[in-house]
Amino acid sequence: MINKERLINTFIELVKIDSETGDEGQIQSFLKVRFENLGLIVKEDHAQKETGFGANNLICTLPATDNNKDKIYFTSHMDTVTPGKNVKPMIKEDGFIYSDGTTVLGADDKAGLATIFEALHIIKEQQLEHGQIQFVITVGEESGLVGAKALCRTDLDSDYGFAIDSAVPVGHFTVGAPYQMKIDATIYGKKAHASTPSKGKSAINIAAKAISRMNLGQIDDETTANIGRFEGGGPTNVVTDLVRIWAEARSHSEDKINAQTEHMRQTFVEVAQSLGCRAEVSSELSYPGFLVEPNARVYQQAERAAQLIGLEGKAGVAGGGSDGNIINQLGIPTVILGVGYEAIHTTEERIAKQSLYDLVTYILKLIEIA
């Protein structure tokens, strides 16, 4: 039986610990002690050295009491977005937990951490049988999944697993997510005095013409593209000769993400060349996409466990990435569990207490049927 007071207190305690992405040292120390006190074998990896972030990832292993069960894992991240310092959580009469409105709440992803701890308490108290379970707690998820990218495959010993990190309702789960490509462009024009513009080539004008010719926004039902930042310029009496643009593309299709990236690169280059100037464009895959098929065991277990506890068990695809993208690429089939938090990454973020209760029940059922 869930100790609801303990669960809520744990969540409140966690959200009060400052852990903005890149500054995870304080919460990592707290989590490490808490997992060790619950009897898990805790390993720190070398993520801090590799990423420059505030701490290492934690790989926490609960040895099996029944070796006939599947080896499974759960992952949550310890960092939050900004503003995430000095969070003051508030439980309101509507049954939701909020911040005071000056910061995010941090339910993304401290709800995942709190429910993991409550599930472990129940396993210990009720002496529940289970296979080996790993809990992979990452840094820097909110900064492009950098902690997950630093994971070593040999540290992970699971048949499949679940990332507890999605804004859909508890009982829903995500089985697919897109590839994301980061695209950076630098436009080189020719400087001149603004009173003699024909002697120059405006990098701003070149960039604007190129962007106006691009396919952007919702390209098709699988693909999007966006210009995120445009930087350049100076005094109004100078024709600007340098502009930088930061952009992205996403797609559930690897072929389409590559085609969209090439379209954007080629447009920048060709427009610049047509005006006697040049563009340098670089691209980097930020994270890979994935798709878990309905016949996969992890898909079936997520669906079955939800239905066994009276939840919908609905599968869907996401528009963004999570640590599950990276761990799927490492060869461990993973789906993303709905947590039920709302308005994440804003100061209006909130989560229902009932979502926390339901999520613990869901985690325990997944462990039971593994």
N, C-alpha and C positions, 0 to 999 in steps of 0.2 A: 504494500500500500504506500502511495506517495505521501511523504511528509511535506505538505503544501507550505507550511510556515518555513521550514528549512530551505525549501527550493526558492521561495521568494526572497528570503534573507540572503541566500547565496548569490542570486542574481543582483540584488541591490548592492551587495559588497563588491561584486565584480565591476559593475558599471561605475562605481566610485573610484576605481583605480585608473589613473591616467595611463592611456596606452595609444596615443595617436600613432599612426603608422610611421615607422622609423624610430620610435621611442618606446620600445616594448620591454625594456629591462626590468622595470618594477613589476609588471604583471607576470612576466615570465618566471621570475623568482617565486612569486606567490603560487603560481600554478604548479611549478615543479614540486614544491613542498606539499601541496595539497594532494597531488597524484601519489607521491611517495608515501604519505600518511595513509592512503587508502590501499597500500600494498602493491602498487604497480612498480614494474621495473622501468625506470625513466632514463632515457638517453638524450643528451643534447648533441645535435649535429654541428656542422661548421658554417651554418648559414650566415652568422654575423660577419665572419671573415670574408665570405664570398660576396655578400651584398652590401656591407657597410651599415646594415640596419641595427636596431638597438638590442638584439638578442638572437639566440639560436632557436631553431625549431625544436620542439619536444616530441619524441617518439616514445609513447608510454604503453607498456605491454602488460596485460592481465593474463597470466598463464591459464591454460585450459583446465577445467575440472572434468571435462568430457572430450576426449580426443576424437570422438566420432562426429563431432559437430564441425561445420565449416569454420575456417579461420576468416574473421571479418575485421574491418576497421571502420572507425568514424573519424572525420576530420572537422575541425573548426579553427578559425583564426583568432589570434589574440589582439590584433590591432583594430583601431577604429579610424574613421575619417575625422577630419577637423570640421568644426571646433569640438574637441572632445576632452578638454581639460576642465577639472573641477565640476564634473557632472553632478547635478543635484536631482536624483530621481524622486518622482512623486506618484503615489498610488491614488487614483481618483475613484469616485463613486461609480463611474461607468465600467469599472473592472479592468481598466487599462493602466499601464505604467508609462509615464512620460518623463522627460526632463523638465526643468523649469523654463524651458524655452530659449535659453541662452546658448545651449550646446545641443549636440546630438545626444540621444540616449545611450547608444552603444549596444542596443539589442542585437545589432549586426556587428559582432557575432557572439556577444556574451550570453545571449539566450542559449546558443549551442553549448557553450562551456558550462553554464549552470545546469542544464538538463543532463549533460554527461555526468557531472558530479552526483546529481541526485540518483541517476540510474546506478552508479557504482555503489552508493550508500545502500540502496535497496538490495543489490546483488549480495553485498556482504551481510547485511542484517538478516536476509531471508535465506542465505546460503543457496542461492539459485545456481543450478548447473549451467555451464556455458563452455563454449569452445574458446580458443585463444582469441582475444580481442585487443587490437591496437587502437590507440587514440593519437592521432597525428595533429599536433597543435602548431600552427604556422605563424610566422611573422610576415609583415609586409604584403598581405593579401590585397589590401586596398591601394597598393602602389604598383599594381600590375602583376600580382601573383608571384612576387620575387622570392618569398620564402619557399613556396612549393617548387619553384624552379631550381632551388638549391638542394632539394631533397635527394638523398642517395638511394637508389633502388634497392640496394642490399639491406638497407635498414627496414624496409617494408616487407612484412611477411603475412600477406592476406590473400585470400581467394577472390574477394570482392569487397566493396565497401560503400560508405555513404558519407557524403559531405553535408553537414548540417548547416546550410547557408543559402536559403532561398526565401524570397518575400511572398511566395505563394502560401496558401493555407496549409496547416498541418494535415497530413494525409495525402496531399498532392506531392508529386516528385518530378524532377526534371531529368529527362533522358537524353537531351541533346542541347548543344550550345555552339555558337559560331566560332569560326576562326576570326582573329582580329589582327589587322595589319596596321602598323604605324607608318605614316608617310611624311617625310620632311622635305621641303623644297626651298632652295635658295635661288632667288632671281637676281641676276646681275645686269643692271642697266648702264646708263652713261650719265655722269653728273654734269650739270650745266647750271648757269644762273637762270632763275625763273623768268627773267625778262627776255631771254633768248632760248626758249624751249626747243626750238628746232635743232639746236646744237647738242641736245641731250636725248636720252631715252629713259623715260620714267619707269623704274622697276615696279612702282605701284600700278601703273597703267597696264604693264605686261601681265602682272599677276591677276589683275581684275579681268582682263580679257580671257586669260586661260581658265580662270574659275568659272566665268560665265559660259564657257563652252563645255564644261564637264557635266557628266551625269552624276548628280548628287542627291542626297536624301534617300527615299525608298526606291531602290533600283528595281527590285522585283521582290517576290515573297520570301526570298532567302538572303537578300543582299542589301546593305545600306552603305552610305559613304557620307562623310561630314568633314567640313573645314572647321577646325577647332580654334585656331589662333592665327593671327595675321600681324606681323610686326615689322615695322620699318618707317622710314620717313624722318624728317627733321624740320629745319626752318622752312617757312613757306616760300622763301626766296631762292630755294635750291631745288632743282629737279633731282628727286631721290634716285640713287643708283643701286640700292640694296634693299631687298625685302626677304623675310623668311616666313614660311607658312608651315603650320603643323596640322596634319590631317589624319584621318583614319578611314579604314574600310572594314566591314564585317560581312561574313557570309557563312552559311551552313555548308556551302560547297567549296571545296578546295580549288576547283577549276575556276569558279566564279570569283573568288577572292583574288586569285592571281590575275585574272582578266581585268578586274576593276582596278587593281593596283597599277597594272601596265597602262591602262587607259588614262589614269590620272598622271602618271609619269610622262607619258608620251605627249599629253596635252600641254603640260608645262614646258617641255623641251621644244616642241614644234612651234608654239606661239612665240616663245622667246627668240628662236632662230628666225622666224619670219619677220621679226622686227630688228634684226641685226644684233641680237644680244644672246645671252645663254642662261640656261637653268641647270642647276645640279639637284638631282632628286635621289633620295635614299629611302629604302623601305626595310622594315624589320617585322617579322612575325612576333607579335606580342604574346599570343597564346594560340594553341591549336584548337580546332573544333573537335567535337565528338558526337557520336550517336550510338546509344545502347539499344539494341533490338529487343522486341518483346519476348523472344525466346531465350534471352540471357537470364541466368539465374538471379542476378542482382535485381533486374527489372521485376521478375516474378515474385521475389521475396518482398520487395518494397510494396508491391500491389497487394499481396496476400496479407502481410502484416497489418496494413492499414484497414483492410476489410474485416479482419478478425477482431479489431477493436472498435468497429462501427464507423470508421472514417471512409471517405470516398475511394481512395486509392487511385487517383487520377494522374496519368502521365502527361507531360507536356514538354515543350522545348522552350529554351530561354533566349533572350536577345543579347545577354552578356556572359562574361566568363566567371569562373570560380576556380578554386584549387582543384576541383574535380576535373577540369579540363587537363591539367598537368598530370594528375595521377592516372587518368585514363590513358594518356600518352605513354606512361611508364608501364602499361600493360596490366593494370589492375582495374577491372570493370567497376565503374562508380556511377551512382546516380546522386542527384542533389535533393535533399529532403526539404520540404517546405517548413518554415519556422513560424510563419504567421505575423512577422513584424510588418509594420506599415510606415510609409513615408520615410524610408531609410535614407540616410545621408542628408537629412534636413533636421532643423531644430524642432519640427513637429513630429518626429519619430515616436512611435508608441508600439507597445505589445500588450495583448490581453493576457491576464494571468491564466485564463483557461488554455490559451495556446501553449504556455509552458507546461501545464499539467498534461495536456494531450501529447506533447512531444516526448515527455518522459515515458509515457505509456507506450508510445510508438517505438521508441528505442529499445525498451525492454522486450517488446514482442519480436522485434527483429533479431535480438540476441537469442530469444527462446527458440525461434524456428530455424535458426541458421543451420 
